[in-house]
Amino acid sequence: MEGIWGALPIILILLFIITRSMANRQRHVELTNAFSKIQRKRKSRIIAIVHRQEAMGLLGIPMLRYIDLNDAEEVLEAIRRTPRNKPLEFILHTPGGLVLPALQIARAIKAHPGKKTVFVPHYAMSGGTLIALAADEIVLSQHAVLGPIDPQIGGLPAASLVRVAQEKPIQNTDDYTLILADVGAMAMNQLQKAARELLTGTVSENAAIALAEQLSSGRWTHDYPIVFEEARELGLNVSNDMPKEIMQMMALFPDTVRRTPSVRYVEDEAKSVVGENPHKVTMTGAQPQMGRSFSYGPWNPKELKSQREPEAKRKPFWRRNSD
């Protein structure tokens, strides 16, 4: 009896791990089927870069995800596997992230010969906006926002560091601040040049120069929200014709850290988010694992059979595509 009680903690831990694994697998299948359905309907390659708070490890420590090098690696591979004439459609929901991977993703999008569209259901700030600049068209839902792309150096706005170094007497400025200001000036010039490059061909040359300067110069705070009307006034090629199915996709990426929702409401009619089941109000799909972006299709229905393969033999399903 004592042996059973002693093994109980281990049994509970194993049970927790198995239950969580099974739930993740089920959500993975739901998300796969949803992407497959929408992607076939739109005849495009859909790539979602969605960053939310995620519970990391067994203890569920919350961590806010952002654009990183792993995202760039996966997105670039997905774009390389996309036929040249197939449209690329990105769903962006991100606070931003590192400049290097954001610029890699943006340049890969720009180089794709097919039509490129970026959908922003809620917000794509900083590096997310940099990625959006590479698209032929940016589609914003009502109240969705973009943001400035001015670089941040050591957690401080590069433009502010440059202004401090210019306005404060050099004899009263420490070397560290001067070094940060120098790096900040280089970063601003680099991002301005990159933005002009990404906007080339989408807007006029003069508009590209003006837009790149406005977005990268630090004229706003870094979290300044650029809404649809202002984005259009700035000269960006934006639309507010957001497809319903794109908005529905966001329900497949829940914030699993918040155990108790901070916002509550009741639908007038019980309808599922994806599908036509009238008895289901919402469907909780697979959330991103470790902040990774997702890329799916184009799909062959026969590939769904591979979901029954042993886990050890399974490759990431987007790598199994022949295109």
Residue frames relative to the residue before (quaternion, step in Angstrom):
aa qw qx qy qz dx dy dz
M 1.0000 0.0000 0.0000 0.0000 0.00 0.00 0.00
E 0.6451 0.5207 -0.3149 0.4620 3.55 1.02 -0.86
G 0.6235 0.5511 -0.3355 0.4415 3.55 1.10 -0.75
I 0.6361 0.5278 -0.3266 0.4584 3.59 1.02 -0.78
W 0.6721 0.4883 -0.2985 0.4699 3.56 0.92 -0.95
G 0.6451 0.5268 -0.3258 0.4474 3.58 1.04 -0.69
A 0.7042 0.4530 -0.2564 0.4829 3.58 1.11 -0.72
L 0.4592 0.7242 -0.4298 0.2827 3.59 1.26 -0.30
P 0.6546 0.5043 -0.3489 0.4422 3.68 0.81 -0.77
I 0.6490 0.5122 -0.3179 0.4641 3.58 1.01 -0.82
I 0.6404 0.5256 -0.3204 0.4594 3.57 0.99 -0.86
L 0.6643 0.5073 -0.3054 0.4563 3.58 0.94 -0.89
I 0.6401 0.5202 -0.3234 0.4637 3.59 1.02 -0.80
L 0.6583 0.5014 -0.3025 0.4730 3.58 0.96 -0.91
L 0.6409 0.5271 -0.3175 0.4590 3.57 1.01 -0.82
F 0.6372 0.5237 -0.3181 0.4674 3.57 1.04 -0.82
I 0.6688 0.5029 -0.3005 0.4577 3.59 0.91 -0.93
I 0.6680 0.5005 -0.3037 0.4594 3.59 0.92 -0.90
T 0.6552 0.5156 -0.3094 0.4573 3.59 0.94 -0.90
R 0.6650 0.5003 -0.3002 0.4661 3.57 0.95 -0.88
S 0.6411 0.5269 -0.3163 0.4597 3.57 1.02 -0.81
M 0.6623 0.4998 -0.3041 0.4680 3.57 0.95 -0.86
A 0.6490 0.5115 -0.3194 0.4638 3.59 1.00 -0.81
N 0.6499 0.5148 -0.3139 0.4626 3.58 0.98 -0.83
R 0.6479 0.5151 -0.3192 0.4615 3.57 1.01 -0.79
Q 0.6499 0.5113 -0.3167 0.4646 3.57 0.99 -0.82
R 0.6582 0.4933 -0.3092 0.4773 3.59 0.96 -0.84
H 0.6009 0.5601 -0.3469 0.4527 3.57 1.10 -0.72
V 0.6652 0.4934 -0.3017 0.4723 3.60 0.90 -0.89
E 0.6408 0.5252 -0.3259 0.4552 3.60 0.96 -0.83
L 0.6743 0.4914 -0.2911 0.4681 3.56 0.93 -0.92
T 0.6247 0.5451 -0.3291 0.4521 3.56 1.00 -0.83
N 0.6834 0.4848 -0.2861 0.4649 3.57 0.86 -0.95
A 0.6471 0.5185 -0.3226 0.4564 3.59 1.00 -0.80
F 0.6545 0.4960 -0.3090 0.4797 3.60 0.93 -0.90
S 0.6344 0.5490 -0.3285 0.4340 3.56 0.96 -0.89
K 0.6776 0.5079 -0.2883 0.4469 3.56 0.88 -0.99
I 0.7140 0.4508 -0.2654 0.4653 3.58 0.80 -1.00
Q 0.6515 0.5275 -0.3173 0.4435 3.57 1.00 -0.79
R 0.6324 0.5082 -0.3316 0.4815 3.59 1.03 -0.73
K 0.6453 0.5316 -0.3200 0.4457 3.56 0.98 -0.84
R 0.7636 0.3837 -0.1991 0.4796 3.58 0.89 -0.94
K 0.3123 -0.7834 0.4877 0.2255 3.61 1.33 -0.16
S 0.5820 0.5551 -0.3749 0.4610 3.57 0.89 0.93
R 0.4588 -0.5941 0.5520 0.3629 3.53 -1.36 -0.01
I 0.1340 -0.7953 0.5886 0.0550 3.57 -0.61 1.13
I 0.0265 -0.7740 0.6324 -0.0175 3.55 -0.87 1.03
A 0.1272 -0.7975 0.5878 0.0483 3.56 -0.74 1.06
I 0.0724 -0.7444 0.6627 0.0368 3.53 -0.93 0.97
V 0.1031 0.8109 -0.5547 0.1552 3.54 -0.12 1.35
H 0.0403 -0.8077 0.5878 -0.0203 3.56 -0.65 1.12
R 0.0679 0.7728 -0.6242 0.0923 3.52 -0.75 1.15
Q 0.6318 -0.4477 0.4196 0.4735 3.55 -1.30 -0.19
E 0.0472 -0.8025 0.5948 0.0056 3.55 -0.96 0.87
A 0.4425 -0.6657 0.5335 0.2763 3.52 -1.18 0.67
M 0.1602 -0.8124 0.5580 0.0543 3.57 -0.58 1.16
G 0.8388 0.1650 -0.1410 0.4993 3.55 -0.96 0.92
L 0.7274 -0.4400 0.3119 0.4242 3.54 -1.34 0.05
L 0.6791 0.4998 -0.2938 0.4503 3.57 1.09 -0.64
G 0.4036 -0.7542 0.4449 0.2653 3.57 1.28 -0.13
I 0.2065 0.7893 -0.5495 0.1802 3.60 1.00 0.78
P 0.3939 -0.7492 0.4757 0.2394 3.63 -0.63 1.06
M 0.0310 0.7805 -0.6232 0.0390 3.55 -1.07 0.79
L 0.3386 -0.7360 0.5512 0.1996 3.56 -0.90 0.95
R 0.3115 -0.7729 0.5286 0.1619 3.56 -0.71 1.09
Y 0.0561 -0.7784 0.6251 0.0169 3.55 -1.27 0.47
I 0.6728 -0.4811 0.3576 0.4336 3.59 -1.28 0.19
D 0.0613 0.8040 -0.5861 0.0792 3.57 -0.68 1.11
L 0.7418 -0.4287 0.2841 0.4303 3.55 -1.32 0.05
N 0.5950 0.5564 -0.3706 0.4461 3.60 1.12 -0.54
D 0.6099 0.5394 -0.3421 0.4690 3.57 1.05 -0.76
A 0.6644 0.5138 -0.3089 0.4464 3.57 0.85 -0.98
E 0.6465 0.5322 -0.3230 0.4410 3.57 0.91 -0.90
E 0.7135 0.4563 -0.2657 0.4606 3.58 0.83 -0.95
V 0.6647 0.4987 -0.3115 0.4610 3.59 0.95 -0.85
L 0.6461 0.5168 -0.3283 0.4557 3.60 0.93 -0.83
E 0.6399 0.5139 -0.3269 0.4687 3.58 1.02 -0.76
A 0.6467 0.5179 -0.3179 0.4608 3.59 0.98 -0.83
I 0.6618 0.4949 -0.3093 0.4705 3.60 0.97 -0.82
R 0.6310 0.5333 -0.3358 0.4524 3.60 0.99 -0.78
R 0.7119 0.4474 -0.2494 0.4804 3.58 1.06 -0.70
T 0.5578 0.5966 -0.3886 0.4265 3.58 1.28 0.05
P 0.4965 -0.6505 0.4759 0.3222 3.64 -0.83 0.90
R 0.6208 -0.6125 0.3525 0.3393 3.55 -1.00 0.88
N 0.7491 0.3972 -0.2251 0.4800 3.59 1.00 -0.73
K 0.5416 0.6221 -0.4084 0.3910 3.60 1.24 0.01
P 0.4772 -0.6779 0.4734 0.2977 3.63 -0.85 0.90
L 0.2696 -0.7224 0.6134 0.1711 3.54 -1.19 0.68
E 0.0210 -0.7901 0.6126 -0.0053 3.58 -0.88 0.95
F 0.1326 -0.8106 0.5698 0.0268 3.55 -0.60 1.20
I 0.1803 -0.7218 0.6561 0.1269 3.52 -1.12 0.79
L 0.0701 -0.8260 0.5591 -0.0125 3.58 -0.48 1.21
H 0.1462 0.7365 -0.6496 0.1190 3.54 -0.92 1.02
T 0.3685 0.7412 -0.4566 0.3263 3.55 0.14 1.29
P 0.4383 -0.6777 0.5176 0.2841 3.59 -1.14 0.60
G 0.6556 -0.4604 0.3192 0.5064 3.58 1.30 -0.17
G 0.0545 -0.8088 0.5841 0.0421 3.56 -1.10 -0.59
L 0.7972 -0.2785 0.2218 0.4876 3.53 -1.19 -0.63
V 0.5424 -0.6454 0.4342 0.3173 3.57 -1.03 0.83
L 0.6461 0.5616 -0.3371 0.3918 3.59 0.83 -0.96
P 0.7306 0.3955 -0.2789 0.4817 3.68 0.61 -0.94
A 0.6119 0.5452 -0.3629 0.4434 3.62 1.03 -0.69
L 0.6812 0.4754 -0.2865 0.4774 3.58 0.97 -0.85
Q 0.6013 0.5441 -0.3597 0.4615 3.60 1.06 -0.64
I 0.6675 0.4919 -0.2968 0.4738 3.56 0.90 -0.94
A 0.6615 0.5195 -0.3111 0.4425 3.58 0.89 -0.94
R 0.6817 0.4810 -0.2981 0.4638 3.61 0.89 -0.87
A 0.6256 0.5252 -0.3400 0.4661 3.59 1.07 -0.68
I 0.6286 0.5147 -0.3283 0.4818 3.59 1.05 -0.75
K 0.6588 0.5255 -0.3061 0.4429 3.57 0.87 -0.99
A 0.7011 0.4886 -0.2709 0.4431 3.59 0.97 -0.83
H 0.5474 0.6170 -0.4090 0.3904 3.61 1.18 -0.34
P 0.4410 -0.7393 0.4415 0.2531 3.63 -0.70 1.05
G 0.6416 0.5397 -0.3351 0.4298 3.60 1.07 -0.61
K 0.6834 -0.4639 0.3592 0.4344 3.55 -1.33 0.10
K 0.1486 -0.7888 0.5936 0.0581 3.56 -1.03 0.87
T 0.0054 0.7915 -0.6094 0.0453 3.56 -0.82 1.06
V 0.1511 -0.7630 0.6223 0.0879 3.56 -1.03 0.84
F 0.1664 -0.7745 0.6064 0.0685 3.55 -0.85 1.07
V 0.0956 -0.7860 0.6101 0.0278 3.58 -0.86 0.98
P 0.2238 -0.8092 0.5286 0.1251 3.62 -0.13 1.22
H 0.8254 0.1113 -0.0286 0.5528 3.60 0.95 -0.83
Y 0.7648 -0.2755 0.1875 0.5514 3.62 0.65 -1.01
A 0.0164 -0.7401 0.6721 0.0192 3.52 -1.27 0.64
M 0.0375 -0.8516 0.5214 -0.0394 3.54 0.09 1.33
S 0.8577 0.1982 -0.0963 0.4645 3.55 -1.38 0.29
G 0.8334 0.0627 -0.0099 0.5490 3.60 -0.45 -1.19
G 0.5888 0.5614 -0.3652 0.4525 3.58 1.16 -0.51
T 0.6462 0.4945 -0.3121 0.4904 3.58 1.03 -0.77
L 0.6072 0.5509 -0.3511 0.4523 3.59 1.02 -0.75
I 0.6463 0.4995 -0.3105 0.4863 3.59 0.99 -0.82
A 0.6566 0.5367 -0.3118 0.4286 3.58 0.93 -0.92
L 0.6010 0.5894 -0.3593 0.4028 3.60 1.09 -0.68
A 0.6361 0.5541 -0.3283 0.4250 3.60 1.17 -0.51
A 0.5950 0.6047 -0.3583 0.3897 3.60 1.21 -0.36
D 0.5524 -0.5759 0.4805 0.3637 3.55 -1.27 0.39
E 0.7956 0.0318 0.0117 0.6048 3.55 1.14 -0.70
I 0.1997 -0.7448 0.6258 0.1173 3.57 -1.11 0.78
V 0.1291 -0.7967 0.5888 0.0445 3.57 -0.71 1.10
L 0.1001 -0.8008 0.5905 0.0082 3.56 -0.65 1.19
S 0.3823 -0.6762 0.5699 0.2679 3.55 -1.02 0.76
Q 0.6814 -0.4592 0.3458 0.4530 3.58 -1.25 0.17
H 0.8381 0.1250 -0.1624 0.5055 3.55 -0.87 1.11
A 0.4475 0.6526 -0.4867 0.3702 3.64 1.19 0.16
V 0.1719 -0.8138 0.5522 0.0575 3.58 -1.10 0.65
L 0.2655 -0.6681 0.6648 0.2030 3.47 -1.44 0.41
G 0.2560 -0.7794 0.5502 0.1557 3.58 -1.26 -0.04
P 0.6558 -0.4877 0.3839 0.4296 3.59 -1.26 0.19
I 0.3260 -0.7414 0.5548 0.1904 3.57 -1.25 0.47
D 0.3035 0.7686 -0.5153 0.2271 3.59 1.20 0.37
P 0.4709 -0.7093 0.4444 0.2788 3.62 -0.82 0.94
Q 0.2679 -0.7243 0.6148 0.1599 3.52 -1.30 0.56
I 0.1354 -0.7979 0.5863 0.0363 3.58 -0.80 1.03
G 0.8372 -0.0512 -0.0056 0.5445 3.55 -0.52 1.17
G 0.6955 -0.4713 0.2644 0.4735 3.56 1.13 0.67
L 0.6662 0.4627 -0.2946 0.5053 3.58 1.30 0.07
P 0.5548 -0.6073 0.4383 0.3623 3.62 -1.06 0.64
A 0.4862 -0.6801 0.4650 0.2914 3.56 -0.79 1.01
A 0.6396 0.5408 -0.3337 0.4325 3.59 0.97 -0.83
S 0.6529 0.5109 -0.3161 0.4612 3.59 1.01 -0.76
L 0.6301 0.5297 -0.3270 0.4642 3.57 1.04 -0.76
V 0.6479 0.5121 -0.3140 0.4683 3.56 0.99 -0.86
R 0.6622 0.5067 -0.3131 0.4546 3.60 0.92 -0.86
V 0.6306 0.5314 -0.3349 0.4559 3.58 1.00 -0.81
A 0.6770 0.4989 -0.2913 0.4560 3.58 0.90 -0.94
Q 0.6785 0.4910 -0.2888 0.4639 3.59 1.10 -0.69
E 0.7567 0.4208 -0.2073 0.4553 3.58 0.96 -0.89
K 0.6922 0.4557 -0.2793 0.4849 3.59 1.10 -0.62
P 0.5492 -0.6100 0.4426 0.3611 3.63 -0.92 0.79
I 0.5247 -0.6807 0.4099 0.3054 3.55 -0.81 1.01
Q 0.6328 0.5403 -0.3416 0.4371 3.60 1.08 -0.64
N 0.7045 0.4251 -0.2546 0.5081 3.59 1.25 -0.36
T 0.6233 0.5227 -0.3260 0.4817 3.57 1.31 0.16
D 0.3978 -0.7321 0.4980 0.2404 3.58 -0.76 1.01
D 0.6691 -0.5314 0.3533 0.3810 3.54 -1.25 0.54
Y 0.6299 0.5601 -0.3415 0.4159 3.59 0.96 -0.83
T 0.6569 0.4983 -0.3054 0.4763 3.58 0.97 -0.87
L 0.6531 0.5151 -0.3164 0.4561 3.58 0.97 -0.81
I 0.6379 0.5159 -0.3231 0.4718 3.57 1.04 -0.77
L 0.6498 0.5105 -0.3141 0.4675 3.59 0.96 -0.89
A 0.6471 0.5182 -0.3170 0.4606 3.57 0.99 -0.81
D 0.6412 0.5206 -0.3217 0.4630 3.58 1.02 -0.77
V 0.6555 0.4864 -0.3026 0.4921 3.56 0.96 -0.87
G 0.6352 0.5461 -0.3232 0.4402 3.58 1.01 -0.83
A 0.6469 0.5169 -0.3182 0.4616 3.58 0.97 -0.85
M 0.6474 0.5063 -0.3152 0.4745 3.58 0.99 -0.83
A 0.6615 0.5168 -0.3095 0.4467 3.58 0.93 -0.90
M 0.6442 0.5187 -0.3229 0.4601 3.59 0.99 -0.81
N 0.6558 0.5051 -0.3099 0.4678 3.58 0.93 -0.86
Q 0.6571 0.5181 -0.3084 0.4525 3.58 0.96 -0.87
L 0.6906 0.4688 -0.2895 0.4686 3.59 0.90 -0.89
Q 0.6191 0.5362 -0.3465 0.4574 3.57 1.05 -0.70
K 0.6495 0.5048 -0.3046 0.4802 3.57 1.00 -0.83
A 0.6564 0.5120 -0.3083 0.4603 3.60 0.96 -0.89
A 0.6470 0.5178 -0.3223 0.4577 3.60 0.96 -0.82
R 0.6310 0.5184 -0.3341 0.4706 3.60 0.98 -0.79
E 0.6354 0.5388 -0.3141 0.4554 3.55 0.99 -0.87
L 0.6999 0.4744 -0.2745 0.4580 3.59 0.87 -0.94
L 0.7008 0.4734 -0.2694 0.4607 3.60 1.06 -0.70
T 0.4841 0.6807 -0.4291 0.3437 3.58 1.24 -0.31
G 0.7890 0.2753 -0.2246 0.5012 3.56 -0.83 1.02
T 0.6763 0.4476 -0.2902 0.5079 3.58 1.21 -0.39
V 0.7641 0.0901 -0.0504 0.6368 3.57 1.10 -0.77
S 0.6704 -0.4820 0.3578 0.4362 3.57 -1.26 0.14
E 0.6652 -0.5156 0.3540 0.4079 3.57 -1.23 0.40
N 0.6635 0.4963 -0.3079 0.4677 3.58 0.93 -0.87
A 0.6472 0.5134 -0.3168 0.4659 3.58 1.01 -0.81
A 0.6320 0.5373 -0.3292 0.4511 3.58 1.03 -0.79
I 0.6497 0.5121 -0.3113 0.4677 3.58 0.97 -0.86
A 0.6860 0.4867 -0.2838 0.4605 3.58 0.88 -0.97
L 0.6567 0.5179 -0.3036 0.4564 3.57 0.94 -0.90
A 0.6585 0.5165 -0.3108 0.4507 3.56 0.88 -0.96
E 0.6637 0.5012 -0.3053 0.4637 3.58 0.97 -0.85
Q 0.6683 0.5123 -0.3062 0.4440 3.60 0.91 -0.89
L 0.7179 0.4680 -0.2587 0.4456 3.57 0.89 -0.93
S 0.7751 0.3826 -0.1870 0.4667 3.60 1.04 -0.69
S 0.5996 0.6469 -0.3363 0.3301 3.60 1.22 -0.36
G 0.4843 -0.6785 0.4375 0.3372 3.60 1.19 -0.24
R 0.3038 0.7651 -0.5121 0.2451 3.59 1.09 0.61
W 0.7376 0.2816 -0.1770 0.5876 3.58 1.29 -0.44
T 0.5755 -0.4978 0.4725 0.4447 3.55 -1.29 0.02
H 0.6379 -0.5804 0.3449 0.3705 3.57 -1.14 0.58
D 0.7187 0.4052 -0.2580 0.5027 3.61 1.16 -0.46
Y 0.3068 0.7689 -0.5085 0.2371 3.60 1.21 0.39
P 0.3095 -0.7803 0.5127 0.1805 3.63 -0.72 1.02
I 0.1708 -0.7684 0.6117 0.0782 3.56 -0.73 1.09
V 0.1880 -0.8112 0.5481 0.0788 3.57 -0.26 1.28
F 0.7591 -0.4073 0.2550 0.4392 3.56 -1.33 0.23
E 0.6826 0.5041 -0.3065 0.4313 3.60 0.76 -1.01
E 0.6894 0.4661 -0.2858 0.4751 3.59 0.91 -0.88
A 0.6110 0.5439 -0.3509 0.4557 3.59 1.05 -0.74
R 0.6587 0.4940 -0.3068 0.4774 3.58 1.00 -0.79
E 0.6449 0.5153 -0.3209 0.4644 3.60 1.01 -0.79
L 0.6401 0.5257 -0.3249 0.4565 3.57 1.07 -0.69
G 0.5728 -0.6144 0.3683 0.3985 3.59 1.21 -0.45
L 0.4416 0.6838 -0.4697 0.3416 3.58 1.24 0.16
N 0.4388 -0.6712 0.5275 0.2804 3.55 -1.15 0.67
V 0.1615 0.8150 -0.5284 0.1745 3.56 0.17 1.32
S 0.1213 -0.7517 0.6446 0.0686 3.51 -1.32 0.50
N 0.2563 -0.7547 0.5739 0.1882 3.57 -1.22 0.40
D 0.4298 0.6879 -0.4576 0.3643 3.55 1.26 0.50
M 0.0206 0.8429 -0.5340 0.0621 3.57 0.47 1.25
P 0.4065 -0.7154 0.5079 0.2549 3.63 -0.69 1.03
K 0.5716 -0.6234 0.4174 0.3325 3.57 -0.99 0.84
E 0.6786 0.5099 -0.3108 0.4277 3.58 0.92 -0.87
I 0.5957 0.5497 -0.3702 0.4539 3.60 1.15 -0.49
M 0.6484 0.4967 -0.3157 0.4829 3.58 0.98 -0.81
Q 0.6352 0.5371 -0.3307 0.4457 3.59 1.02 -0.74
M 0.5748 0.6069 -0.3778 0.3980 3.57 1.14 -0.60
M 0.6117 0.5842 -0.3611 0.3926 3.60 1.04 -0.71
A 0.5911 0.5711 -0.3722 0.4312 3.61 1.15 -0.50
L 0.6246 0.5492 -0.3360 0.4420 3.59 1.23 -0.35
F 0.7160 0.3733 -0.2358 0.5407 3.59 1.28 -0.11
P 0.0165 0.8461 -0.5322 0.0228 3.61 0.48 1.13
D 0.4605 -0.6133 0.5533 0.3249 3.53 -1.32 0.37
T 0.1851 -0.8442 0.4970 0.0775 3.57 -0.14 1.29
V 0.5273 0.6401 -0.4190 0.3696 3.59 1.24 -0.12
R 0.6852 0.4664 -0.2839 0.4820 3.56 1.01 -0.82
R 0.2681 -0.7888 0.5369 0.1325 3.56 -0.32 1.25
T 0.7616 0.2344 -0.1329 0.5894 3.57 1.09 -0.77
P 0.4050 -0.7257 0.4900 0.2631 3.63 -0.53 1.08
S 0.3632 -0.7337 0.5315 0.2172 3.57 -1.00 0.82
V 0.7337 0.2828 -0.1888 0.5883 3.58 1.29 -0.27
R 0.0220 -0.8068 0.5900 -0.0201 3.56 -0.85 0.95
Y 0.1661 0.7518 -0.6336 0.0760 3.55 -1.17 0.63
V 0.3340 -0.7307 0.5641 0.1907 3.56 -1.28 0.39
E 0.4426 -0.6857 0.5139 0.2643 3.56 -0.88 0.97
D 0.5341 -0.6146 0.4722 0.3377 3.56 -1.15 0.63
E 0.7827 0.1151 -0.0464 0.6099 3.54 1.06 -0.80
A 0.4516 -0.6872 0.4995 0.2727 3.56 -1.00 0.85
K 0.1802 0.7618 -0.5979 0.1725 3.53 -0.37 1.27
S 0.4529 -0.6708 0.5092 0.2927 3.54 -1.05 0.70
V 0.5682 -0.5972 0.4467 0.3477 3.55 -1.19 0.54
V 0.7801 0.0804 -0.0334 0.6196 3.56 0.98 -0.84
G 0.7404 0.3239 -0.2554 0.5307 3.58 -0.68 1.06
E 0.4742 -0.6939 0.4833 0.2449 3.54 -1.30 0.01
N 0.3388 0.7500 -0.5047 0.2608 3.60 1.13 0.47
P 0.2893 -0.8075 0.4821 0.1787 3.65 -0.32 1.15
H 0.6526 0.5320 -0.3143 0.4385 3.59 1.23 -0.27
K 0.6856 0.4555 -0.2716 0.4988 3.58 1.27 -0.10
V 0.3292 -0.7774 0.5031 0.1849 3.58 -0.58 1.12
T 0.7991 -0.0053 0.0250 0.6007 3.60 0.92 -0.88
M 0.2203 -0.7391 0.6130 0.1717 3.53 -1.30 0.31
T 0.2365 -0.7677 0.5819 0.1266 3.55 -0.69 1.07
G 0.1573 -0.8210 0.5447 0.0673 3.55 -0.29 1.23
A 0.7206 -0.4102 0.3148 0.4619 3.54 -1.29 -0.23
Q 0.3065 -0.7353 0.5732 0.1920 3.53 -0.86 0.94
P 0.6248 -0.5315 0.3899 0.4185 3.63 -1.17 0.43
Q 0.3297 -0.7306 0.5623 0.2033 3.56 -1.00 0.77
M 0.8499 -0.0456 -0.0137 0.5248 3.58 -0.77 1.12
G 0.6805 -0.5320 0.2940 0.4092 3.57 1.02 0.78
R 0.4037 0.7302 -0.4780 0.2743 3.60 1.17 0.24
S 0.4312 -0.6403 0.5533 0.3130 3.54 -1.20 0.48
F 0.3291 -0.7377 0.5555 0.1971 3.53 -1.28 0.33
S 0.0010 -0.7741 0.6330 0.0104 3.57 -1.14 0.65
Y 0.0209 -0.8302 0.5540 -0.0584 3.54 -0.74 1.07
G 0.8405 0.2787 -0.1940 0.4222 3.51 -1.36 0.56
P 0.4895 -0.0317 -0.8312 -0.2619 1.44 -2.47 -0.24
W 0.4537 -0.7662 0.4132 0.1908 3.52 -0.96 0.91
N 0.1891 -0.6963 0.6769 0.1457 3.47 -1.32 0.58
P 0.4694 -0.7112 0.4314 0.2961 3.65 -0.50 1.08
K 0.5907 0.5871 -0.3771 0.4052 3.60 1.11 -0.59
E 0.5963 0.5977 -0.3670 0.3904 3.57 1.14 -0.56
L 0.5503 0.6184 -0.4000 0.3933 3.57 1.18 -0.43
K 0.5578 0.6011 -0.3938 0.4152 3.58 1.18 -0.44
S 0.6034 0.5933 -0.3600 0.3929 3.56 1.11 -0.62
Q 0.5020 0.6481 -0.4322 0.3758 3.59 1.24 -0.21
R 0.6782 0.4780 -0.2932 0.4749 3.58 1.22 -0.45
E 0.4611 0.6772 -0.4548 0.3492 3.57 1.27 0.05
P 0.5962 -0.5364 0.4300 0.4147 3.61 -1.16 0.41
E 0.5996 -0.6114 0.3834 0.3460 3.56 -0.99 0.86
A 0.6543 0.5434 -0.3203 0.4173 3.58 0.95 -0.86
K 0.7112 0.4515 -0.2576 0.4732 3.59 1.12 -0.67
R 0.5783 0.6312 -0.3583 0.3726 3.54 1.27 -0.31
K 0.2174 -0.7258 0.6350 0.1510 3.56 -1.07 0.80
P 0.6315 -0.4730 0.3992 0.4670 3.62 -1.18 0.23
F 0.5089 -0.7142 0.3703 0.3063 3.56 -0.67 1.13
W 0.6409 0.5178 -0.3735 0.4262 3.64 1.03 -0.54
R 0.6045 0.5465 -0.3622 0.4525 3.59 1.23 -0.35
R 0.6389 0.5427 -0.3407 0.4256 3.59 1.20 -0.42
N 0.4856 0.6674 -0.4478 0.3439 3.58 1.22 -0.17
S 0.4265 -0.7222 0.4897 0.2383 3.55 -1.01 0.79
D 0.6078 0.5696 -0.3677 0.4135 3.55 1.23 -0.26
